């Protein structure tokens, strides 16, 4: 690679958003260099192989792949990333052997809930239909267009019934929404509260209640990537490369080079320098503005830019994982009376009531470790994730718990294995055969490992920054940069710390690519998604 060569665009970070932006830009005719710190691209779309078993260490539950414009625009299925959507999505298991299973098919969910409460079953149908409508008409389309300011959003949404309903949701806390939905059975309440809050939505905070219907809808439409999460990252990498993009891996950008308040290149830790007309970074705001750009440049460009980065907040908790290669799959006691449990992608274990879940969240914010979580037998859904041809009956299984980044008493180096043992003990109470199953491999993955592997996932972040009102919408990553361009000419942002956020939505990279294409005078080769056009007609996304 010629270090004197000039590019149209340099993309910093080869996670899903960086790859998406790079692929769109390269296909638009831009000469694009993507620089990735790790030895491979994909970011959180990471699948490791241990003893022939596939372990998905980070992103695994994909809830927007089927509606994400890059999936079709970039031919990702053709490039090796087919997804699988289990019909049975979630089972809540209880100590007394009961199980509530929810499906992507609302009527199957209703029948399951009827075993616990006929009133809640009928109510669930109503709630589900409203959440589905709000998600399809507005919340999903809004992911792939620009954010609106609060006042603009109120003005636009006030014109339609759907918009007014979303404004009502936004002002409520998840707990107030649960009260409004009116479920009475604790099994139902626990399962639904878990689904809408498990990825960082604080049950006591208002301002983001509109996410509750989106999460309920999409968490019951979860997909996994056939062959492991990395297949999606690999397909994005291929889409970038076949359109002429260049990748430089195992290379760390240490500086975004600016002159006169304009960005025009990058410098690597090796001393190499590359120039470009535009720099698009997917790093978090503190890394971008305080480390790569520098406070002085930020302060000269916009008075609040550096201060906004300093105030960026990370999630108040993280994730603790256990990844197992087993000689046999877990067999749950609940299957005897509830055979549908066998088909569920996610099994929630350790919560007997919604109060248990709320207590868990409170405890982990205090640094405590709580024995509860959820598990998936990946090889049940996708047999190729375990080497069944070599070890018949073998299973690749994952456990995940919400956990503090830093335990209250001690460190993860001391706590990780004992905590995993405690979780395994609970797990065996629900799946007794785990006591005799041969453990071919056990890989314990505490929050500190997340940060060590992916340095922008600070404090074990899984969304690149907390979901709080001051860091969402047109405040993500800050007001000046929420439309992907920055006050520093030639510098753009497009990672999970930009609107719409994390969770492999693809929105940040997709939206940022459009801005850069327009600013460079290139031609957009892709059409606006039909779902966005329809939402605009209904006055549920901003006008062009």
Rosetta blueprint (number, residue, H / E / L):
1 X L
2 X L
3 X L
4 X L
5 X L
6 X E
7 X E
8 X E
9 X E
10 X E
11 X E
12 X E
13 X L
14 X L
15 X L
16 X H
17 X H
18 X H
19 X H
20 X H
21 X H
22 X H
23 X H
24 X H
25 X H
26 X H
27 X H
28 X L
29 X L
30 X L
31 X L
32 X E
33 X E
34 X E
35 X E
36 X L
37 X L
38 X L
39 X L
40 X L
41 X L
42 X L
43 X L
44 X L
45 X L
46 X L
47 X E
48 X E
49 X E
50 X E
51 X L
52 X L
53 X E
54 X E
55 X E
56 X E
57 X L
58 X L
59 X L
60 X L
61 X L
62 X E
63 X L
64 X L
65 X H
66 X H
67 X H
68 X L
69 X H
70 X H
71 X H
72 X H
73 X H
74 X L
75 X L
76 X L
77 X L
78 X L
79 X L
80 X L
81 X L
82 X L
83 X E
84 X E
85 X L
86 X L
87 X L
88 X E
89 X E
90 X E
91 X E
92 X E
93 X E
94 X L
95 X L
96 X L
97 X L
98 X L
99 X E
100 X E
101 X E
102 X E
103 X E
104 X L
105 X L
106 X H
107 X H
108 X H
109 X H
110 X H
111 X H
112 X H
113 X H
114 X H
115 X L
116 X L
117 X L
118 X H
119 X H
120 X H
121 X H
122 X H
123 X H
124 X H
125 X H
126 X H
127 X H
128 X H
129 X H
130 X H
131 X H
132 X H
133 X H
134 X H
135 X H
136 X H
137 X H
138 X H
139 X H
140 X H
141 X H
142 X H
143 X H
144 X L
145 X L
146 X L
147 X L
148 X L
149 X L
150 X H
151 X H
152 X H
153 X H
154 X H
155 X H
156 X H
157 X H
158 X L
159 X L
160 X L
161 X H
162 X H
163 X H
164 X H
165 X H
166 X H
167 X H
168 X H
169 X H
170 X H
171 X L
172 X L
173 X L
174 X H
175 X H
176 X H
177 X H
178 X H
179 X H
180 X H
181 X H
182 X L
183 X L
184 X L
185 X L
186 X H
187 X H
188 X H
189 X H
190 X H
191 X H
192 X H
193 X H
194 X H
195 X H
196 X H
197 X H
198 X L
199 X L
200 X L
201 X L
202 X L
203 X L
204 X L
205 X L
206 X L
207 X L
208 X L
209 X L
210 X H
211 X H
212 X H
213 X H
214 X H
215 X H
216 X H
217 X H
218 X H
219 X H
220 X L
221 X L
222 X L
223 X E
224 X E
225 X E
226 X L
227 X L
228 X L
229 X L
230 X H
231 X H
232 X H
233 X H
234 X H
235 X H
236 X H
237 X H
238 X H
239 X H
240 X H
241 X H
242 X H
243 X L
244 X L
245 X L
246 X E
247 X E
248 X E
249 X L
250 X L
251 X L
252 X L
253 X E
254 X E
255 X E
256 X E
257 X E
258 X E
259 X E
260 X L
261 X L
262 X E
263 X E
264 X E
265 X E
266 X E
267 X E
268 X E
269 X L
270 X L
271 X L
272 X L
273 X E
274 X E
275 X E
276 X E
277 X E
278 X E
279 X E
280 X E
281 X E
282 X L
283 X L
284 X L
285 X H
286 X H
287 X H
288 X H
289 X H
290 X H
291 X H
292 X H
293 X H
294 X L
295 X H
296 X H
297 X H
298 X H
299 X H
300 X H
301 X H
302 X L
303 X L
304 X L
305 X H
306 X H
307 X H
308 X H
309 X H
310 X H
311 X L
312 X L
313 X L
314 X L
315 X L
316 X L
317 X L
318 X E
319 X E
320 X E
321 X E
322 X E
323 X E
324 X E
325 X E
326 X E
327 X L
328 X L
329 X L
330 X L
331 X L
332 X L
333 X H
334 X H
335 X H
336 X H
337 X L
338 X L
339 X H
340 X H
341 X H
342 X H
343 X H
344 X L
345 X L
346 X E
347 X E
348 X E
349 X E
350 X L
351 X L
352 X L
353 X L
354 X H
355 X H
356 X H
357 X H
358 X H
359 X H
360 X H
361 X H
362 X H
363 X H
364 X H
365 X H
366 X L
367 X L
368 X L
369 X L
370 X L
371 X L
372 X L
373 X E
374 X E
375 X E
376 X E
377 X E
378 X H
379 X H
380 X H
381 X H
382 X L
383 X H
384 X H
385 X H
386 X L
387 X L
388 X L
389 X L
390 X L
391 X L
392 X L
393 X L
394 X L
395 X E
396 X E
397 X E
398 X E
399 X E
400 X E
401 X E
402 X E
403 X E
404 X L
405 X L
406 X L
407 X L
408 X L
409 X L
410 X L
411 X L
412 X H
413 X H
414 X H
415 X H
416 X H
417 X H
418 X H
419 X H
420 X H
421 X H
422 X H
423 X H
424 X H
425 X H
426 X H
427 X H
428 X H
429 X H
430 X H
431 X L
432 X H
433 X H
434 X H
435 X H
436 X L
437 X L
438 X L
439 X E
440 X E
441 X E
442 X E
443 X E
444 X E
445 X E
446 X L
447 X H
448 X H
449 X H
450 X H
451 X H
452 X H
453 X H
454 X L
455 X L
456 X L
457 X L
458 X H
459 X H
460 X H
461 X L
462 X L
463 X L
464 X L
465 X L
466 X L
467 X L
468 X L
469 X H
470 X H
471 X H
472 X L
473 X H
474 X H
475 X H
476 X L
477 X L
478 X L
479 X H
480 X H
481 X H
482 X L
483 X L
484 X L
485 X E
486 X L
487 X L
488 X L
489 X E
490 X L
491 X E
492 X E
493 X E
494 X L
495 X L
496 X L
497 X L
498 X L
499 X L
500 X L
501 X L
502 X L
503 X L
504 X L
505 X L
506 X L
507 X H
508 X H
509 X H
510 X H
511 X H
512 X H
513 X H
514 X H
515 X H
516 X H
517 X H
518 X H
519 X H
520 X L
521 X L
522 X L
523 X L
524 X L
525 X L
526 X L
527 X L
528 X L
529 X L
530 X H
531 X H
532 X H
533 X H
534 X H
535 X H
536 X H
537 X H
538 X L
539 X L
540 X L
541 X L
542 X L
543 X L
544 X L
